[in-house]
Amino acid sequence: MNASKAAKAGTKKKTDWVGELKGIFWLVLAVLGFHSFVAKPFYIPSESMMPGLLVGDRLVVSKFPYGWSFVSPTFHILPPMPGRVLGRMPERGDVVIVSPPGVRQDYIKRVIGLPGDRIEMRDGTVILNGVPIRRERQPDALIPVDANAPCSPFQFPGALETTAAGGEVCRLPIVRETLPNGRQYDTIDLGPTPADNFAAFTIPADHVFLMGDNRDRSADSRAALIDGGLGGPVPWENLGGRAEFTTFSLDGSSTWYNPISWIEALRPGRAGNSLHPVQSVN
């Protein structure tokens, strides 16, 4: 080996830190763009959408079905602005992500009323345009108790039961609702509460009325902003997307430092469940 070849062999290639940083920048930008304009993951933090969604469920939210607005970016950094780009109203029964007016936080609720609807609630029954929506009692839901679904006596008094096998379940009364467009979904009805009644009013233009499926434990369009609710009908530009399906669900027993516990904490049978309402055949 001559001297020039030896010099080349001994020369180490320098890391192109500028190029590496550019690559990372474009990767992050692509991920944020996808999350903002196409789809993003979402974590269920509360019990307001039981029985269909449990704390610990992970799901996919599509960002494009209703167009885009100031809440579409992954991080809520834009100031409130009216309207949507390529906007389209949701359908009754859609499960949506929403940011309450003035709040930079995502809630998940179901669309019950659309602009121009006359809506009221009497003894737990929603009345749309003068017609009560159909409600049918279903068999009780038996939800396995775990760290993410503890069946708290404060939330569900008297619902905790021990099975013959020695396990614990939360027995919850289920009522199936059918909207005027024929879409069906299950709700939890724990009995009379103050939220079961409100006077009739007309939903304003470009607003939607949202409710949680766990009717007696949901702060939604029936509750004031100061009480953690949505403060009435929500402007459609506050909708961040439509919930599509669950990807997986964790029971709350995992620890971040133990990868094996991540697998052990998976709830069976919850991956890939569609979050679109069932269409009634009647």
C-alpha positions as a printed NumPy array, in Angstrom:
array([[  0.   ,   0.   ,   0.   ],
       [  1.464,   3.331,  -1.029],
       [  1.442,   6.428,   1.159],
       [ -1.582,   8.035,  -0.506],
       [ -3.716,   4.906,  -0.081],
       [ -2.662,   4.567,   3.549],
       [ -3.604,   8.189,   4.191],
       [ -7.028,   7.641,   2.654],
       [ -7.574,   4.452,   4.649],
       [ -6.661,   6.224,   7.842],
       [ -8.999,   9.108,   7.181],
       [-12.352,   8.761,   8.956],
       [-15.489,   9.993,   7.308],
       [-16.95 ,  12.886,   9.273],
       [-20.598,  12.836,  10.343],
       [-22.742,  15.3  ,   8.451],
       [-24.61 ,  16.69 ,  11.455],
       [-26.38 ,  19.321,   9.377],
       [-27.696,  16.638,   7.031],
       [-28.768,  14.439,   9.968],
       [-30.67 ,  17.326,  11.565],
       [-32.345,  18.14 ,   8.267],
       [-33.464,  14.519,   7.933],
       [-34.926,  14.507,  11.442],
       [-36.65 ,  17.836,  10.8  ],
       [-38.367,  16.582,   7.639],
       [-39.366,  13.315,   9.352],
       [-40.96 ,  15.174,  12.269],
       [-42.675,  17.55 ,   9.848],
       [-44.072,  14.62 ,   7.847],
       [-45.43 ,  12.933,  11.002],
       [-47.011,  16.158,  12.256],
       [-48.498,  16.802,   8.824],
       [-49.989,  13.305,   8.696],
       [-51.421,  13.679,  12.216],
       [-52.828,  17.126,  11.402],
       [-54.396,  16.451,   8.003],
       [-54.921,  12.682,   7.625],
       [-55.214,  10.712,  10.873],
       [-53.864,  10.562,  14.398],
       [-53.985,   8.192,  17.382],
       [-56.186,   9.048,  20.347],
       [-56.29 ,   7.77 ,  23.93 ],
       [-59.551,   7.431,  25.873],
       [-58.993,   9.194,  29.209],
       [-62.491,   9.055,  30.748],
       [-65.595,   6.896,  31.149],
       [-67.938,   9.277,  29.306],
       [-68.232,   7.053,  26.19 ],
       [-68.85 ,   3.729,  27.912],
       [-69.978,   1.087,  27.11 ],
       [-68.457,   1.344,  23.631],
       [-65.181,   2.945,  24.704],
       [-63.224,   2.214,  27.883],
       [-60.449,   4.106,  29.595],
       [-57.253,   2.691,  28.105],
       [-58.622,   2.237,  24.589],
       [-56.419,   3.515,  21.765],
       [-58.096,   4.467,  18.535],
       [-57.603,   6.146,  15.178],
       [-59.156,   9.526,  14.408],
       [-59.407,  10.582,  10.763],
       [-58.918,  14.314,  10.224],
       [-60.392,  14.847,   6.746],
       [-64.099,  13.759,   6.84 ],
       [-65.308,  17.218,   7.937],
       [-62.549,  19.272,   6.334],
       [-59.977,  21.188,   8.344],
       [-60.116,  24.028,  10.843],
       [-57.969,  25.761,  13.466],
       [-58.173,  22.682,  15.754],
       [-56.857,  20.295,  13.082],
       [-53.114,  20.679,  13.816],
       [-51.704,  18.098,  16.227],
       [-50.843,  20.849,  18.687],
       [-53.56 ,  23.459,  19.172],
       [-51.369,  26.431,  18.326],
       [-53.668,  28.362,  15.983],
       [-56.018,  31.075,  17.287],
       [-59.764,  30.403,  16.982],
       [-61.023,  31.059,  13.471],
       [-64.541,  30.573,  12.07 ],
       [-65.311,  28.092,   9.322],
       [-63.598,  25.089,   7.791],
       [-61.61 ,  24.367,   4.639],
       [-63.536,  21.892,   2.431],
       [-65.969,  21.621,   5.325],
       [-68.752,  19.059,   5.604],
       [-71.185,  18.526,   8.476],
       [-70.963,  15.247,  10.393],
       [-73.821,  12.765,  10.398],
       [-75.962,  12.118,  13.431],
       [-74.371,   9.277,  15.361],
       [-70.747,  10.014,  14.39 ],
       [-68.221,   9.757,  17.227],
       [-66.07 ,  12.876,  17.055],
       [-63.131,  14.585,  18.683],
       [-64.002,  18.098,  19.848],
       [-62.269,  20.979,  21.593],
       [-64.641,  23.019,  23.79 ],
       [-64.686,  26.748,  23.   ],
       [-61.722,  28.408,  24.651],
       [-60.223,  25.088,  25.792],
       [-57.13 ,  23.534,  24.214],
       [-58.076,  19.972,  25.04 ],
       [-59.72 ,  17.171,  23.047],
       [-62.945,  15.512,  24.2  ],
       [-64.681,  12.587,  22.52 ],
       [-68.48 ,  12.616,  22.145],
       [-71.289,  11.539,  19.82 ],
       [-73.153,  13.826,  17.4  ],
       [-76.857,  13.881,  18.325],
       [-78.195,  17.108,  16.836],
       [-77.368,  19.119,  13.695],
       [-77.917,  22.776,  12.737],
       [-81.601,  23.695,  12.662],
       [-82.714,  20.71 ,  14.765],
       [-85.173,  21.409,  17.561],
       [-83.822,  19.377,  20.469],
       [-84.953,  18.717,  24.02 ],
       [-84.652,  15.98 ,  26.63 ],
       [-87.375,  14.59 ,  28.879],
       [-86.697,  11.965,  31.527],
       [-83.6  ,  10.776,  29.676],
       [-85.213,  10.609,  26.222],
       [-83.854,  12.872,  23.485],
       [-86.573,  14.491,  21.373],
       [-85.491,  15.653,  17.92 ],
       [-87.813,  17.918,  15.952],
       [-90.75 ,  16.866,  18.108],
       [-90.141,  13.114,  17.79 ],
       [-88.632,  11.048,  20.657],
       [-85.758,   8.904,  19.444],
       [-86.342,   5.193,  19.868],
       [-84.914,   3.678,  23.047],
       [-84.836,  -0.084,  23.663],
       [-83.633,  -1.826,  26.811],
       [-80.837,  -4.319,  26.143],
       [-79.213,  -6.991,  28.342],
       [-76.884,  -5.543,  30.958],
       [-73.242,  -5.068,  29.987],
       [-70.797,  -7.066,  32.103],
       [-67.512,  -5.19 ,  31.884],
       [-64.484,  -6.922,  33.456],
       [-63.029,  -4.903,  36.316],
       [-59.401,  -3.815,  36.015],
       [-57.235,  -0.821,  36.892],
       [-58.649,   1.232,  34.013],
       [-62.237,   0.082,  34.624],
       [-62.478,  -0.133,  38.437],
       [-66.303,   0.108,  38.672],
       [-66.034,   2.816,  41.284],
       [-68.981,   2.895,  43.729],
       [-69.035,   6.661,  43.266],
       [-69.522,   6.354,  39.497],
       [-71.542,   3.116,  39.409],
       [-73.112,   2.462,  42.813],
       [-74.144,  -1.159,  43.338],
       [-72.794,  -2.282,  39.95 ],
       [-69.785,  -4.318,  41.174],
       [-70.393,  -8.072,  41.107],
       [-68.303, -11.165,  41.738],
       [-68.602, -13.916,  39.143],
       [-68.853, -17.644,  39.839],
       [-65.216, -17.967,  38.756],
       [-64.127, -15.434,  41.372],
       [-63.57 , -12.498,  39.029],
       [-65.238,  -9.11 ,  39.206],
       [-67.469,  -7.406,  36.647],
       [-69.319,  -4.119,  36.447],
       [-72.996,  -4.732,  35.618],
       [-74.346,  -1.726,  33.728],
       [-77.873,  -1.127,  32.365],
       [-77.854,  -0.636,  28.586],
       [-80.338,   1.266,  26.444],
       [-79.989,   1.199,  22.651],
       [-80.864,   4.423,  20.862],
       [-81.882,   4.729,  17.208],
       [-81.529,   8.154,  15.586],
       [-83.842,   9.433,  12.799],
       [-81.267,   8.362,  10.185],
       [-81.476,   4.765,  11.47 ],
       [-78.056,   4.697,  13.148],
       [-77.903,   2.786,  16.437],
       [-75.555,   2.72 ,  19.43 ],
       [-75.694,   1.633,  23.075],
       [-75.856,   3.992,  26.039],
       [-75.678,   3.528,  29.801],
       [-78.736,   4.682,  31.759],
       [-78.158,   4.721,  35.526],
       [-81.535,   6.241,  36.364],
       [-82.931,   9.757,  36.867],
       [-80.404,  12.611,  37.077],
       [-80.685,  16.406,  36.648],
       [-79.059,  16.065,  33.204],
       [-82.002,  13.947,  31.978],
       [-84.081,  17.049,  31.237],
       [-83.583,  20.288,  29.359],
       [-85.98 ,  22.631,  27.582],
       [-86.419,  22.629,  23.812],
       [-84.274,  24.934,  21.721],
       [-83.075,  25.165,  18.129],
       [-79.433,  24.327,  17.366],
       [-77.822,  27.373,  15.714],
       [-76.364,  27.358,  12.219],
       [-72.915,  25.737,  11.928],
       [-73.236,  24.142,  15.395],
       [-73.691,  20.546,  16.563],
       [-75.093,  19.092,  19.79 ],
       [-72.898,  16.387,  21.32 ],
       [-73.501,  13.848,  24.075],
       [-71.553,  11.038,  25.722],
       [-72.916,   7.493,  25.611],
       [-72.471,   7.163,  29.386],
       [-75.34 ,   9.608,  29.718],
       [-75.332,  10.125,  33.464],
       [-71.551,  10.466,  33.719],
       [-70.753,  12.689,  30.734],
       [-69.972,  16.412,  30.694],
       [-71.132,  17.278,  27.179],
       [-73.363,  19.837,  25.427],
       [-75.735,  19.633,  28.396],
       [-73.088,  20.952,  30.81 ],
       [-71.603,  24.433,  31.171],
       [-67.966,  25.121,  30.329],
       [-67.294,  26.005,  33.971],
       [-68.458,  22.49 ,  34.913],
       [-66.117,  20.847,  32.404],
       [-68.77 ,  20.454,  29.721],
       [-69.083,  21.806,  26.19 ],
       [-71.294,  24.762,  27.082],
       [-74.155,  23.888,  24.732],
       [-74.031,  23.305,  20.967],
       [-70.45 ,  23.461,  19.67 ],
       [-69.3  ,  25.411,  16.58 ],
       [-68.457,  22.943,  13.835],
       [-64.946,  24.378,  13.467],
       [-64.216,  22.947,  16.944],
       [-64.529,  19.387,  15.605],
       [-61.101,  17.812,  15.231],
       [-62.032,  14.626,  13.395],
       [-64.042,  11.403,  13.354],
       [-63.236,   8.334,  15.453],
       [-62.834,   5.301,  13.172],
       [-61.721,   2.155,  15.038],
       [-59.808,   0.945,  18.088],
       [-56.246,  -0.228,  17.599],
       [-55.656,  -1.816,  21.005],
       [-56.609,  -1.405,  24.659],
       [-54.666,  -1.585,  27.943],
       [-56.109,  -2.529,  31.334],
       [-53.828,  -0.184,  33.289],
       [-51.569,  -2.818,  34.818],
       [-48.485,  -2.156,  32.655],
       [-45.351,  -0.282,  33.708],
       [-43.243,   1.75 ,  31.291],
       [-39.991,   0.009,  32.302],
       [-41.266,  -3.556,  31.753],
       [-42.031,  -4.358,  28.076],
       [-43.468,  -7.751,  29.023],
       [-46.144,  -6.004,  31.088],
       [-47.26 ,  -4.115,  27.986],
       [-48.302,  -7.403,  26.383],
       [-49.849,  -8.754,  29.579],
       [-51.943,  -5.578,  29.927],
       [-53.603,  -5.955,  26.511],
       [-57.361,  -6.399,  26.744],
       [-58.53 ,  -9.215,  24.464],
       [-61.134,  -8.614,  21.792],
       [-60.933,  -4.826,  21.594],
       [-58.505,  -4.355,  18.691],
       [-60.011,  -3.36 ,  15.351],
       [-63.519,  -2.579,  16.647],
       [-65.339,  -0.106,  14.384],
       [-66.607,   3.054,  16.063],
       [-69.22 ,   3.748,  13.385],
       [-72.829,   3.266,  14.51 ],
       [-74.735,   0.236,  13.3  ],
       [-77.359,   0.993,  10.652],
       [-80.809,  -0.268,  11.622],
       [-82.487,  -2.596,   9.145],
       [-85.982,  -1.547,  10.262]])
